[in-house]
Amino acid sequence: MNNSFDTIPITNSDVPGIMSQIDMKPISSPFIYEKSSLTIKDDQVLTIDNVDYFAEQLSNRGNKGAHSLILKLFIDNDGEKEDSRLVIKVSNVFDNWTPGSFRVKKANKSFYREIDCLRKCKERGSNNIIPIHYWGHLVCQQAKNDSLVFFPFYMMDCADCDLKQFLETNDLDKKEKVSICYQIASGLEELHTIDCYHRDIKPDNILLFERELKIGDLGLIRYRNEDIEDAKGIIGPKGWISPEAMNKYLNDEKVFDARINTEINEQSDIFQLGMVFWYIFQGNAPIGCIKRTDFFDQNEMIFSLIKRMIYHSTEKRIKNISEVKEELSRILEKI
């Protein structure tokens, strides 16, 4: 395959809402695209940023992608595989490319927005958002006609597991659980500081890297005051979704009562985070109108904080993530 490709610029006209141009470097790959999937063989070498890697599809839940393929990278050390502790996340949709012409498919726009936001977080030195190391297009050959297809991808660290796996395999005391909540809240604050809403906070999207938790999977992000129409359907994780996100889904394309809140914003993230905090402490999710007896931990400060995070009414719900972090700090001091 020809290894010489120009960098492909992705601009705001290609993907509305991205903050700056994304220069995507096409990476020639030995993989074949057939029957709607990539064929990856053990002995094939993929060169990224002048480093040779073997790639293996990763099925482990701590690094999964719902609309993407996760490939674990091994350094090619004289033909032997050496763990690089890196993965690449590859979109399962390819963009349209012909010599001199490139068009972003609608299904990939959220993938580019995720790359854009991760770049911004890296520039700001965010500690609790997964770090992005490299991005570009994985160029593969189609089996049916030998034409080339371009899959957007980015490189990140390989997570040890996700939050659910971590909680299931570790017996944590109260202070450790509050500390976990603080780390996750710090990651969400890093996003909100750049006026970005995650909208998909759930245990599967919180990843562990050597005892440090980081928020990942930014595919549903939106920015404050951004006028971009969402795809149809539920916006957010089923089981963790905020009331206003459900209202938006139920009232889509209908004339609804203006008193019904359908605005998804930072308070929606706070609701989802409160649901995750509840799960961290007792392994289930609060449904409906909760009572004090529903929460088993006897610490009133913890219960009060979570309750104020998951109020259905945004008038009563905590307004910003800084308040959540301040309260968690007070709780840590008293435990």
LUMGUBA-846613 format. One line per 4 residues: number of its first residue (from 1); their letters; for each residue y, x, z of N, C-alpha, C. Coordinates in steps of 0.001 Angstrom, whole numbers. Last residue first. Example, Ala and Ser with C-alpha at 12.3 -4.5 7.8 and 13.67 -1.06 7.14 Angstrom:
BEGIN
2) sa) -2250 12850 7080 -1060 13670 7140 30 12900 7870  -5690 13190 7800 -4500 12300 7800 -3300 13200 7800
end
This chain:
BEGIN
335) ikel) 12340 -13834 58197 10871 -13817 58281 10405 -12569 59013  15049 -13513 57890 14575 -14213 59077 13042 -14202 59238  15479 -12245 55477 16022 -11641 56701 15438 -12237 57958  14405 -14107 53698 13752 -12803 53877 14220 -12113 55149
331) irsl) 16359 -16121 53838 14998 -16386 54305 14271 -15080 54582  18526 -14852 52659 18613 -15276 54066 17227 -15530 54643  17501 -14534 50082 17858 -13348 50870 17935 -13685 52352  17299 -17193 49291 16080 -16397 49427 16335 -15133 50244
327) eekv) 20021 -17797 49141 19193 -18469 50144 17884 -17712 50352  20782 -16180 46999 21411 -16006 48310 20563 -16627 49407  19244 -17275 44919 19001 -15905 45363 19598 -15650 46750  20436 -19824 44704 19006 -19699 45007 18717 -18309 45566
323) esin) 23012 -19126 43961 22813 -19815 45233 21348 -19732 45667  22505 -18113 41427 23025 -17210 42470 22833 -17818 43852  21847 -20273 39848 20759 -19425 40317 21219 -18446 41401  23540 -23397 40582 23403 -22110 39901 22373 -21226 40594
319) kirk) 23229 -25949 41826 23975 -25804 40579 23748 -24482 39867  20607 -27925 43128 21362 -26669 43182 21967 -26389 41818  20960 -31522 42812 20230 -30272 42581 21153 -29053 42697  22561 -33728 42902 22055 -33208 44169 21412 -31837 44022
315) etsh) 23096 -34056 40219 24216 -34095 41163 23799 -33504 42508  20706 -34210 38975 21400 -32923 38889 22633 -32883 39793  17945 -35752 40428 19369 -35895 40139 20028 -34516 40096  15544 -34721 41254 15638 -35286 39911 17095 -35453 39502
311) yimr) 15330 -31625 42930 15891 -32975 42916 15932 -33480 41471  14441 -29038 43107 13664 -29972 42280 14118 -31427 42433  16077 -27586 44785 15901 -27101 43420 15247 -28151 42522  15856 -28816 47207 17158 -28898 46539 17095 -28384 45100
307) kils) 13207 -28093 47796 13546 -29509 47630 14868 -29663 46881  13458 -25348 48128 12692 -25871 46997 13046 -27327 46734  15076 -25281 50482 15508 -24655 49234 14779 -25269 48043  13482 -26625 52358 14801 -27145 52010 15286 -26579 50685
303) fime) 11231 -24931 52542 11085 -26294 52043 12428 -26853 51577  12483 -22632 53608 11785 -22569 52318 11663 -23963 51718  13455 -23599 56027 14391 -23040 55053 13750 -22993 53663  11210 -24355 57493 12130 -25389 57017 13081 -24871 55947
299) nqdf) 7956 -23403 57393 9309 -22847 57331 10254 -23859 56683  5375 -24308 57251 6216 -24847 58311 7654 -24332 58280  3710 -25354 54299 4344 -24271 55058 5348 -24856 56047  3046 -27709 52919 2261 -27312 54078 2922 -26223 54920
295) fdtr) 4559 -30533 51810 4690 -29078 51762 4104 -28505 53038  4250 -33143 52447 3606 -32683 51210 3615 -31162 51104  5799 -33703 54626 4370 -33489 54873 3615 -33020 53620  8250 -34245 53489 8072 -32971 54214 6592 -32669 54415
291) kicg) 7690 -35620 50193 7998 -35740 51616 7718 -34397 52288  8845 -36371 46855 8118 -35552 47819 8593 -35814 49249  8288 -38467 44270 9163 -38301 45435 8387 -37552 46520  6532 -36643 41685 7178 -37822 42240 8093 -37496 43403
287) ipan) 4724 -33768 42583 4865 -34859 41637 5524 -36040 42341  4527 -30259 42815 5001 -31515 43411 5220 -32579 42340  1492 -28496 42225 2843 -28828 41771 3270 -30154 42376  -223 -25879 44085 -178 -27124 43323 1260 -27370 42883
283) gqfi) -145 -23547 45635 -1121 -23666 44563 -1178 -24994 43848  1714 -22951 47622 497 -23689 47979 -400 -24067 46814  3667 -21083 46804 3375 -21256 48227 2099 -22028 48505  3758 -21252 44029 3526 -19946 44659 3091 -20120 46111
279) ywfv) 4476 -23937 43671 3141 -23479 43273 2805 -22148 43944  7138 -23789 44472 6196 -24656 45203 4766 -24195 44930  8103 -22118 42421 8141 -21678 43824 7157 -22483 44662  7787 -23816 40213 6982 -22593 40289 6961 -22061 41722
275) mglq) 9716 -25733 40833 8312 -26151 40694 7385 -24936 40822  11975 -24112 40709 11591 -24720 41976 10144 -25192 41956  12005 -23566 37965 11774 -22473 38901 11353 -23007 40266  12625 -26093 36946 11335 -25484 36616 10997 -24361 37585
271) fids) 15248 -26308 38085 14192 -27282 38405 12816 -26668 38139  16518 -24176 36833 16379 -24157 38296 15303 -25147 38729  16524 -25048 34191 15779 -23838 34551 15512 -23795 36049  18284 -27160 34570 16917 -27457 34121 16010 -26269 34416
267) qeni) 20603 -25858 35168 19976 -26629 36236 18551 -27041 35863  21300 -24775 32706 20809 -23871 33759 20168 -24625 34914  20097 -27538 30638 20974 -26395 30894 20407 -25529 32020  19960 -30340 28731 19103 -29256 29233 19966 -28013 29392
263) etni) 20863 -33640 29124 21391 -32291 28883 20491 -31241 29542  20421 -36256 29541 19525 -35599 28588 19978 -34168 28289  20711 -38776 31889 21003 -37366 31640 19965 -36750 30704  21992 -41929 31362 20753 -41139 31419 21055 -39707 31019
259) radf) 24314 -43208 30810 24130 -42742 32194 22874 -41899 32361  24165 -44180 28286 24883 -42905 28465 24743 -42370 29880  21159 -45450 27152 22210 -45621 28147 22849 -44266 28427  20585 -44828 23640 20185 -44912 25040 21407 -45043 25939
255) vked) 19242 -45250 20655 20496 -45573 21340 20149 -45776 22802  17255 -42446 19611 17407 -43825 20078 18804 -44014 20649  16591 -39826 19081 16903 -40708 17958 16969 -42184 18355  14975 -39530 22166 15306 -38883 20903 15454 -39915 19788
251) nlyk) 14255 -40323 24659 15387 -41016 24047 15796 -40420 22704  12166 -38694 25442 11936 -40140 25412 13038 -40889 24655  13400 -36136 25367 12239 -36437 24516 12071 -37952 24347  15350 -36438 27332 15739 -36098 25959 14623 -36448 24986
247) nmae) 13774 -36880 29596 14681 -37928 29115 15085 -37693 27661  12595 -34364 29799 11747 -35523 29493 12602 -36681 28979  14889 -32948 30473 14163 -32583 29250 13235 -33727 28834  15536 -34138 32898 16458 -34314 31780 15818 -33917 30448
243) psiw) 13380 -33342 34568 13574 -34760 34230 14469 -34955 33018  11639 -30397 33280 12683 -31033 34081 12848 -32493 33673  8148 -29480 33373 9351 -29871 32651 10357 -30579 33563  5705 -28781 34103 6791 -28079 34800 8148 -28512 34269
239) gkpg) 4063 -30312 32576 3679 -30125 33970 4766 -29461 34791  4749 -28490 29666 4213 -29727 30241 3709 -29444 31653  7651 -26605 29268 6220 -26583 29597 5761 -27885 30239  9933 -27613 26593 9577 -27062 27889 8094 -27188 28167
235) iigk) 10646 -30340 25011 11209 -29000 25108 10916 -28470 26502  8626 -32393 23031 9012 -32014 24384 9490 -30572 24394  10016 -33228 19758 8959 -33056 20752 9517 -32643 22099  11657 -31488 17078 11215 -32716 17734 10100 -32409 18734
231) adei) 13812 -28664 17659 12699 -29318 16978 12291 -30569 17759  17360 -28968 18226 16008 -28573 18605 14979 -29282 17737  20305 -27871 16638 19360 -28972 16860 17978 -28422 17181  22913 -26254 18185 21760 -26088 17316 20758 -27178 17655
227) denr) 25481 -25250 19477 25270 -26493 18733 24155 -26298 17707  25860 -24045 22693 25313 -23780 21369 24970 -25096 20679  26742 -23989 25304 27632 -24552 24272 27134 -24304 22850  24621 -21286 26150 25590 -22288 26588 26496 -22703 25418
223) yril) 21665 -20896 24142 22860 -20385 24790 23799 -21527 25150  18099 -21080 24634 19331 -21593 24031 20499 -21007 24813  14621 -20221 24176 15968 -19998 24719 17041 -20743 23920  11943 -20342 23609 12678 -21615 23665 14125 -21446 24127
219) gldg) 10860 -17741 23700 10883 -18453 22429 11660 -19757 22428  10469 -15781 25572 11807 -16366 25461 11966 -17192 24185  8263 -14454 27255 8191 -15592 26343 9515 -16349 26285  8890 -13463 30713 8651 -13233 29293 8686 -14522 28510
215) ikle) 10083 -11915 33643 10001 -13139 32849 9818 -12769 31377  8188 -9865 35855 9222 -9999 34834 8992 -11283 34050  7370 -8213 38879 7304 -9408 38045 8491 -9479 37089  5472 -5451 39792 6817 -5938 39514 6735 -7101 38537
211) refl) 2950 -4404 40012 3502 -5086 41199 4939 -5554 41005  2619 -3558 37232 2530 -2653 38385 3301 -3195 39595  3838 -6315 36066 3776 -4942 35580 3806 -4010 36797  3138 -9664 35358 3128 -8607 36370 2954 -7246 35696
207) lind) 5119 -12395 34100 4107 -11350 33941 4271 -10243 34976  5408 -15657 33415 5881 -14676 34384 4798 -13614 34502  4290 -17599 31899 5358 -16815 31284 6015 -15835 32256  2505 -18970 33494 1970 -18204 32362 3013 -17265 31758
203) pkid) 4170 -20412 35308 3425 -19221 35753 2901 -18354 34615  7306 -21124 33608 6006 -21548 34122 5222 -20292 34494  10103 -22006 31865 9652 -21299 33061 8360 -21928 33568  11575 -22574 29556 10103 -22567 29500 9532 -21785 30687
199) rhyc) 14300 -22294 29568 13760 -23610 29228 12236 -23671 29182  16427 -20311 29681 15063 -19994 29273 14324 -21227 28776  19722 -19982 28549 18778 -20802 29288 17370 -20514 28776  22424 -17740 28840 21186 -18078 28148 20291 -18901 29068
195) dith) 24695 -16340 29649 24798 -17738 29217 23590 -18200 28416  24119 -13989 30798 24543 -13919 29396 24565 -15320 28775  23343 -14924 33263 24547 -14100 33205 25042 -13948 31766  20908 -16097 32789 22064 -16978 32956 23372 -16205 32900
191) leel) 19281 -13788 32736 19456 -14611 31542 20713 -15470 31645  19533 -12914 35356 19884 -11996 34265 20090 -12759 32955  18479 -15090 36729 19909 -14800 36857 20379 -13875 35738  15801 -14759 36099 16499 -15925 35564 18015 -15725 35656
187) gsai) 15300 -12415 37548 15142 -12432 36103 15887 -13589 35465  15740 -13356 40133 16597 -12286 39608 16504 -12228 38088  13661 -15154 40423 15033 -15672 40410 15997 -14630 39847  11582 -13299 40538 11652 -14232 39408 13059 -14804 39283
183) qyci) 12199 -11992 42955 12111 -11242 41697 12265 -12169 40488  12031 -14131 44776 13309 -13432 44586 13305 -12653 43269  9340 -14789 44697 10333 -15784 44275 11665 -15106 43960  8333 -12444 45836 7990 -12796 44462 9010 -13790 43904
179) svke) 9365 -12740 48418 9792 -11598 47604 9490 -11837 46124  7906 -14931 49276 9360 -15061 49124 9905 -13933 48255  5367 -13728 49340 5616 -14856 48447 7118 -15060 48216  5721 -11806 51323 5393 -11372 49957 5661 -12494 48954
175) kkdl) 6125 -13457 53514 7213 -12575 53063 6962 -12093 51640  3613 -14729 53788 4819 -15500 53479 5938 -14622 52918  1012 -12816 52087 1635 -13432 53250 2959 -14069 52836  -1604 -13338 49691 -260 -12898 50022 245 -13567 51290
171) dnte) -4341 -12306 48247 -4024 -13096 49437 -2682 -12600 49981  -5037 -12496 44786 -4399 -11775 45893 -4060 -12727 47031  -5918 -13972 42664 -6724 -12797 43038 -6124 -11993 44189  -4133 -15989 42153 -5547 -16354 42341 -6382 -15196 42871
167) lfqk) -1772 -14655 41686 -1891 -15460 42899 -3348 -15810 43199  -2386 -13467 39197 -2036 -12636 40355 -2218 -13415 41656  -2784 -15641 37512 -3895 -14726 37791 -3625 -13911 39051  -124 -16645 37565 -1261 -17467 38005 -2454 -16579 38372
163) ldcd) 1414 -14559 36452 1606 -14962 37848 415 -15760 38379  -749 -12419 34439 369 -13337 34641 392 -13782 36106  -1273 -8820 34310 -1752 -10202 34372 -531 -11110 34433  -202 -6451 33361 -1479 -6417 34078 -2116 -7804 34123
159) acdm) 1247 -6163 30060 1223 -6700 31421 -164 -6584 32039  2455 -3570 28184 1275 -4413 28386 1233 -4867 29839  5797 -3614 26886 4772 -3085 27783 3620 -4078 27893  6286 -4347 23350 6650 -4421 24766 5547 -3765 25587
155) myfp) 7560 -4852 20059 6704 -4083 20962 7223 -4205 22387  7489 -7605 17731 8181 -6655 18603 7181 -6021 19557  7609 -8936 14351 6912 -8521 15570 7871 -7745 16461  7220 -11040 11460 8072 -10412 12474 7267 -10072 13725
151) ffvl) 5348 -10334 8624 5273 -11005 9919 6237 -10328 10901  5260 -10717 5272 6028 -10038 6309 6016 -10863 7600  2927 -9987 2662 3538 -10966 3570 4133 -10223 4762  2299 -9211 -753 2633 -8789 604 3264 -9924 1398
147) sdnk) -625 -9950 -2823 817 -9933 -2549 1054 -9577 -1090  -3334 -10207 -3368 -2800 -8858 -3149 -1288 -8807 -2948  -4424 -12734 -3360 -3708 -12309 -4569 -3056 -10929 -4455  -6043 -13156 -1088 -6248 -13991 -2275 -5563 -13471 -3534
143) aqqc) -5293 -11485 989 -6592 -11281 349 -6689 -12007 -985  -2146 -9974 1296 -2919 -11213 1237 -4211 -10975 457  -1245 -7356 3487 -1637 -7769 2146 -2426 -9071 2229  1646 -7014 5603 199 -7131 5374 -63 -7631 3951
139) vlhg) 3921 -5596 7699 3689 -5916 6286 2189 -5870 5999  5680 -6623 10327 4351 -6094 10024 4020 -6553 8595  9018 -5833 10945 8071 -6700 10244 6761 -5956 10030  10396 -5235 14241 10375 -5097 12798 9480 -6130 12163
135) wyhi) 11119 -3301 17183 10947 -4571 16486 11006 -4334 14982  10633 -1937 20464 10726 -1753 19018 10539 -3120 18381  10756 -2635 23154 10839 -1224 22776 11084 -1006 21290  11928 -4784 25683 11515 -4660 24292 11733 -3213 23867
131) piin) 10872 -5672 28951 11642 -4774 28089 11061 -4709 26674  11101 -8871 30495 10241 -7887 29840 11071 -6992 28916  13329 -8940 33209 13002 -9504 31907 12162 -8460 31185  14182 -7611 35449 13139 -8614 35608 12941 -9481 34371
127) nsgr) 16229 -5826 34851 15013 -5318 35501 13873 -6321 35524  18475 -5081 32240 17810 -6115 33034 16477 -5595 33569  20373 -3526 30864 19556 -2922 31901 18867 -3930 32793  21713 -4493 28720 22346 -4711 30031 21536 -4112 31177
123) ekck) 19944 -3953 26686 21242 -3275 26677 21926 -3378 28041  17954 -5802 27351 17684 -4369 27463 18979 -3577 27516  19230 -8207 26757 18819 -7940 28142 18555 -6448 28346  19492 -7895 23980 20686 -8023 24821 20350 -7709 26278
119) rlcd) 16819 -7876 23194 17662 -6699 22935 18892 -6712 23846  16106 -10462 23939 15471 -9334 24621 16264 -8045 24401  17644 -11907 22091 17929 -12024 23524 17324 -10860 24304  16418 -11118 19652 17853 -10915 19877 18199 -10937 21360
115) iery) 13793 -12008 19989 14069 -10579 19820 15526 -10284 20152  14333 -14782 20095 13716 -14111 21235 13970 -12601 21166  15286 -15193 17556 16194 -15427 18687 15647 -14762 19950  12985 -14714 16107 14112 -13793 15967 15115 -13965 17112
111) fskn) 11525 -16952 16997 10990 -15600 17228 12114 -14566 17123  12972 -19106 16052 12904 -18911 17508 12385 -17513 17843  12473 -18822 13307 13830 -18624 13820 13835 -18396 15328  10033 -19383 12202 10230 -18049 12776 11592 -17852 13429
107) akkv) 10090 -21877 11070 9195 -21684 12217 9393 -20330 12889  11728 -21476 8835 12238 -22221 9984 11405 -21970 11236  11641 -18176 7475 11076 -19519 7601 11583 -20173 8884  14040 -16307 5800 13421 -16598 7089 12883 -18025 7095
103) rfsg) 13674 -14543 2832 14105 -15799 3452 13326 -16052 4728  14688 -12188 448 14016 -12422 1726 14565 -13706 2328  14582 -10200 -2472 14826 -11517 -1888 14021 -11682 -601  13866 -7784 -3555 15262 -8198 -3684 15576 -9532 -3068
99) ptwn) 10588 -8764 -4012 11542 -7659 -4197 12960 -8176 -4436  10120 -11381 -1618 9863 -10848 -2949 10849 -9714 -3132  9026 -13206 1143 9602 -11971 624 9154 -11732 -802  9094 -15389 3823 9005 -15278 2361 9732 -14033 1867
95) dfvn) 7290 -14543 6838 8490 -14914 6107 8307 -14676 4609  4444 -15961 8555 5092 -14894 7801 6316 -15428 7063  3427 -16728 11821 4016 -17251 10579 4684 -16092 9843  2755 -15765 14218 1638 -16201 13376 2121 -16860 12079
91) svki) 4382 -12741 15257 4435 -14159 14920 3242 -14531 14058  3125 -10492 17580 3314 -10755 16155 3352 -12261 15927  3752 -8147 19912 3672 -9597 19760 4056 -9910 18322  1990 -5296 20865 2968 -5894 19965 2690 -7390 19898
87) vlrs) 1837 -3308 23867 1317 -4339 22977 2399 -4679 21964  915 -408 25801 1856 -1161 24979 1117 -2234 24201  -616 1527 26937 33 564 27844 1111 -238 27108  -2180 3086 25392 -737 3352 25342 40 2524 26351
83) deke) -5284 4598 25787 -4469 3435 26130 -2992 3800 26158  -6703 6128 23042 -6081 6393 24339 -5116 5251 24640  -9487 6668 21037 -8503 5689 21500 -8012 6030 22910  -9838 9377 18711 -10227 8692 19948 -9105 7758 20412
79) gdnd) -8679 10666 16569 -9740 9695 16297 -10240 8955 17508  -6742 12198 17877 -7802 12847 17103 -9001 11922 16891  -5714 9556 19247 -5792 10938 19731 -6991 11627 19066  -3813 6999 18710 -4857 7696 17947 -4833 9178 18334
75) iflk) -3291 4775 21361 -2844 5952 20632 -4035 6614 19949  -3547 1311 21047 -4166 2524 21574 -3707 3705 20715  -2197 -1861 21807 -2118 -617 21045 -2766 546 21789  -3054 -5230 21380 -2968 -4104 22299 -3061 -2813 21482
71) lils) -1385 -7935 20063 -2244 -6799 19735 -2003 -5671 20723  -1159 -11349 19975 -862 -10181 20807 -1878 -9092 20484  352 -13687 17900 -824 -12865 18110 -403 -11651 18929  1779 -16940 18593 1813 -15554 18130 474 -14879 18415
67) hagk) 2271 -19135 20092 2502 -19226 18650 2551 -17828 18034  1531 -18308 22676 1081 -19600 22177 1203 -19698 20653  167 -15279 23678 1312 -15912 23050 846 -17202 22395  -824 -13369 26581 -1070 -14269 25465 240 -14794 24890
63) ngrn) -1143 -11664 28679 -354 -11199 27545 -466 -12135 26344  -2775 -12774 30569 -1521 -12175 31013 -642 -11693 29895  -5142 -13540 29339 -4092 -14537 29518 -2756 -13938 29924  -6644 -11590 26810 -6312 -11734 28231 -5071 -12584 28426
59) slqe) -7029 -10993 24234 -7259 -12387 24595 -6888 -12665 26035  -5705 -9010 21726 -5822 -9182 23172 -5979 -10649 23492  -6967 -7100 19072 -6446 -8384 19516 -6735 -8578 20996  -6013 -3723 18773 -7067 -4684 19079 -6437 -5987 19552
55) afyd) -5218 -858 16854 -4803 -2151 17402 -6000 -3053 17621  -4323 2555 17110 -5352 1575 16800 -4887 271 17451  -1396 4293 15937 -2088 3461 16917 -3304 2794 16280  847 6997 15664 -338 6318 15120 -1076 5573 16227
51) vndi) 4339 7053 15468 3170 7192 16338 2025 6387 15736  6669 6507 14053 6041 7836 13908 4885 8100 14872  7073 3765 14508 8020 4748 15024 7382 6147 15114  3738 3125 13994 5000 2521 14413 5871 3604 15033
47) tlvq) 941 2761 12055 1962 3729 12440 3280 3017 12732  -2372 1977 12605 -1053 1386 12388 -2 2378 12898  -5609 2335 11320 -4504 2959 12054 -3181 2337 11621  -8858 1002 11766 -7594 982 11036 -6463 1508 11908
43) ddki) -11259 718 13041 -10911 2063 12594 -9583 2122 11839  -11570 -2010 13652 -11440 -1023 14730 -10928 335 14260  -9561 -4308 11702 -10774 -3530 11928 -10517 -2398 12913  -8388 -7490 11384 -8060 -6192 11966 -9359 -5473 12294
39) tlss) -7045 -9980 9518 -8304 -9264 9724 -7967 -7847 10163  -5091 -12715 10512 -5139 -11301 10171 -6520 -10736 10460  -5235 -16024 8995 -5294 -15095 10122 -5350 -13655 9613  -5573 -17815 6870 -4560 -18091 7900 -4646 -17190 9119
35) keyi) -7351 -16521 5119 -7751 -17737 5833 -6874 -17982 7057  -5970 -13298 5562 -6866 -14202 4853 -7249 -15371 5742  -4386 -10327 5371 -4148 -11715 5752 -5032 -12617 4895  -5359 -7180 6620 -5436 -8139 5524 -5218 -9549 6067
31) fpss) -3787 -4143 7684 -4428 -5418 7967 -4363 -6341 6750  -2485 -1767 7597 -3747 -1839 6841 -4419 -3204 6968  1122 -2012 7111 -90 -2110 7936 -1334 -2143 7054  4396 -816 7227 3210 -1010 6399 1954 -997 7271
27) ipkm) 7031 -2384 8620 5989 -1409 8938 4755 -1724 8101  10477 -2846 8159 9125 -3200 7708 8138 -2054 7962  12750 -3317 10658 12117 -2261 9878 10720 -2704 9454  15534 -5298 10907 14073 -5332 11001 13481 -4269 10072
23) diqs) 18310 -5590 12700 17778 -4790 11605 16268 -4653 11784  20186 -8309 13435 18925 -7655 13807 18424 -6897 12590  23574 -8811 14387 22589 -8580 13327 21363 -7845 13852  23995 -10823 17353 24370 -9738 16455 23257 -9523 15432
19) migp) 23172 -13224 18493 24455 -12652 18889 24925 -11534 17975  21991 -16194 16851 21767 -14818 17298 23116 -14138 17498  22811 -18681 15872 22762 -18481 17319 22494 -17064 17755  20819 -19081 12963 21987 -19485 13746 21790 -19226 15239
15) vdsn) 19603 -16900 10931 19138 -17482 12199 20360 -17846 13032  21085 -16349 8643 19631 -16525 8549 19091 -17281 9758  23616 -16114 9620 23407 -17088 8544 21914 -17348 8323  23369 -14047 11400 23588 -15391 11939 23408 -16464 10871
11) tipi) 20765 -11955 9939 22119 -12271 10396 22193 -13708 10923  18710 -9290 9590 18681 -10717 9923 20029 -11046 10553  18039 -6854 7141 18978 -7360 8147 18819 -8865 8339  15418 -4712 6698 15834 -6075 6371 16774 -6582 7461
7) tdfs) 15209 -1483 5315 15407 -2304 6504 15936 -3673 6090  12984 -1058 2506 14301 -1002 3124 14314 -1841 4391  9934 747 2308 10646 -518 2334 12016 -299 2960  7189 2422 1370 8636 2551 1301 9286 1182 1208
3) nnm) 4472 2422 1159 5029 2535 2500 6551 2558 2515  2271 469 -728 3531 1205 -758 4176 1224 617  -1191 846 0 0 0 0 1242 882 0
end
